[in-house]
Amino acid sequence: MPYYHIHHACTLTESQKHDLANAITTLHSTSFSTPKLFVNVRFTSLKDSTDFYVGGKQTAKTHILAHVRTGSSRTKQHWDKLCADLQECWDEIVPLPKVKRSAPDEDRSLYSIFILGGMAAGREAGFAIPGAGEDVQWLTENMGEFKTRAANGQEEFADLVKEVEERGLISTNGKAAKDKFEEAMGWGDSA
């Protein structure tokens, strides 16, 4: 459901891309109730591009753009924390020593992170995406089809069913464990 687009001006190894994609996927899915199957990450190299400008000047900077679903259950504080956590992931995974001693220093810093809300609608893997905060109901309504696809050998749906069950994202009465806890505490949209 979220779509993270990393525009990188520095060289990223396949291992770094893999680690970043996994870190972003885990971060988003644990920050919100989005199953990992629906977290999308794309990398676009700007290394040899002259098409990027900051302040009206041609430059080579690295940026992360995240297209997400927004709603009342996701506050600015949630998004600010997500940005800080994304920065931390980048700093841990990307700044490795140069491969060649003779290579010029490459700017490996993450210049900006933009969380772009307002994802009005979409479809993913054949399913209409839910609004922010509607994941539990959506998972409950679609679990039968997810299980059918898993039984038919679609590995990503087997992983999805396993994740939903392991994380307790839905229960027999259709409420996530997180929602039940927030309701008991008088917090969040469930209160």
C-alpha positions in Angstrom: 0.0 0.0 0.0 2.7 2.5 0.8 5.1 3.2 -2.1 8.7 4.2 -1.1 10.8 5.6 -3.9 14.5 6.1 -3.2 16.2 8.4 -5.6 19.9 7.8 -4.9 22.8 9.9 -6.1 25.4 7.6 -4.6 26.2 4.1 -5.6 24.2 1.4 -3.8 25.2 -2.2 -3.9 22.6 -4.9 -4.4 23.1 -5.9 -0.8 22.5 -2.3 0.4 19.3 -2.1 -1.7 18.1 -5.4 -0.3 18.9 -4.3 3.3 17.2 -1.0 2.8 14.1 -2.5 1.3 13.8 -5.0 4.1 14.4 -2.3 6.8 11.8 0.0 5.2 9.3 -2.8 4.9 9.8 -3.9 8.5 9.7 -0.3 9.7 6.5 0.6 8.0 4.7 -2.7 8.8 5.6 -2.5 12.5 4.8 1.3 12.7 1.4 0.7 11.3 -0.8 -2.4 10.7 0.2 -2.8 7.0 1.3 -6.4 6.1 4.8 -6.6 4.6 3.4 -7.9 1.3 1.9 -4.5 0.6 4.9 -2.3 1.3 6.6 -1.3 -2.0 10.1 0.0 -2.3 11.7 1.2 -5.6 15.2 2.5 -6.3 16.1 4.9 -9.0 19.7 5.9 -9.6 20.5 9.6 -10.1 24.2 8.9 -10.2 24.7 10.0 -13.8 21.7 12.2 -14.0 21.7 15.9 -14.6 17.9 16.2 -14.1 17.7 17.0 -10.4 17.7 20.5 -8.9 17.6 21.9 -5.4 17.2 25.6 -4.9 17.2 26.1 -8.7 20.7 24.6 -9.0 21.6 21.3 -10.6 22.7 18.9 -7.9 23.1 15.2 -7.1 21.3 14.5 -3.8 19.6 11.4 -2.4 15.9 11.5 -1.4 13.3 9.2 -0.1 9.7 9.8 -1.2 7.0 7.8 0.5 3.4 7.8 -0.8 1.2 6.7 2.1 -2.4 6.5 3.3 -3.2 9.2 5.8 -5.9 9.4 8.4 -6.8 10.5 11.9 -5.0 7.5 13.4 -1.7 8.6 11.9 -0.5 11.9 13.4 2.3 14.2 12.5 4.2 12.7 15.4 3.9 9.2 13.8 5.2 10.6 10.5 8.0 12.5 12.2 9.1 9.3 14.0 8.9 7.4 10.7 11.2 10.0 9.1 13.7 9.8 12.0 13.7 6.0 11.8 14.1 6.0 8.0 17.2 8.3 8.5 18.6 5.9 11.1 18.1 2.9 8.7 19.9 4.8 5.9 22.8 5.8 8.2 23.2 2.2 9.4 23.1 0.6 6.0 24.5 2.9 3.4 27.7 4.7 4.6 30.2 2.0 4.0 33.9 2.6 3.3 34.9 3.3 -0.3 35.6 0.2 -2.4 38.6 1.8 -4.2 41.1 4.0 -2.4 41.6 6.1 -5.5 37.9 6.8 -5.9 36.7 10.4 -5.1 34.6 10.8 -2.0 31.0 10.2 -2.8 28.2 12.0 -1.0 26.3 9.1 0.6 24.1 11.3 2.8 20.4 11.2 2.7 19.4 14.8 1.8 15.6 14.6 2.3 12.7 12.4 3.3 9.2 13.4 2.2 6.1 11.6 3.4 3.4 12.3 0.8 -0.2 11.6 2.0 -3.5 11.6 0.3 -3.4 8.2 -1.4 -7.0 8.3 -2.5 -7.4 4.9 -4.0 -5.5 2.0 -5.6 -5.4 -1.7 -6.2 -2.6 -4.1 -5.2 -2.4 -7.8 -6.0 -6.0 -7.5 -7.2 -7.4 -6.0 -4.0 -8.7 -2.4 -3.5 -6.5 -0.9 -0.9 -8.1 0.1 2.4 -8.1 3.6 3.9 -5.7 4.4 6.7 -6.8 2.8 9.9 -9.1 0.3 8.1 -6.5 -2.5 7.7 -8.1 -4.8 10.3 -11.5 -4.8 8.7 -9.9 -5.1 5.2 -7.7 -8.0 6.4 -10.7 -9.7 8.0 -12.9 -9.3 4.8 -10.1 -10.6 2.5 -8.6 -13.3 4.7 -10.6 -16.1 2.9 -9.2 -15.1 -0.5 -5.7 -14.7 1.0 -5.9 -18.2 2.4 -7.2 -19.6 -0.9 -4.3 -18.0 -2.8 -1.8 -19.4 -0.2 -3.3 -22.9 -0.6 -3.0 -22.5 -4.4 0.8 -22.1 -4.0 1.1 -18.3 -4.1 4.0 -18.0 -1.7 3.6 -14.2 -1.0 0.1 -14.9 0.2 1.3 -17.8 2.4 3.7 -15.3 3.9 0.9 -12.8 4.4 -1.4 -15.2 6.2 1.5 -16.3 8.4 2.5 -12.7 9.2 -1.1 -11.7 10.0 -1.5 -14.7 12.4 1.9 -14.2 14.0 1.4 -10.5 14.6 -2.2 -11.0 15.8 -3.4 -8.4 13.3 -6.9 -9.8 13.3 -8.7 -12.1 15.6 -12.0 -14.0 15.5 -14.0 -11.0 16.4 -12.3 -8.9 13.7 -10.3 -6.6 16.0 -6.5 -6.4 16.1 -4.7 -7.0 19.3 -3.4 -3.4 19.0 -6.9 -2.0 18.7 -8.2 -4.1 21.6 -5.3 -2.7 23.8 -5.9 0.9 22.6 -9.6 0.5 23.3 -9.0 -0.8 26.8 -6.6 2.1 27.5 -9.0 4.7 26.0 -6.5 5.6 23.2 -6.6 5.9 19.4 -9.5 5.6 17.0 -10.8 2.5 18.9 -11.6 4.4 22.1 
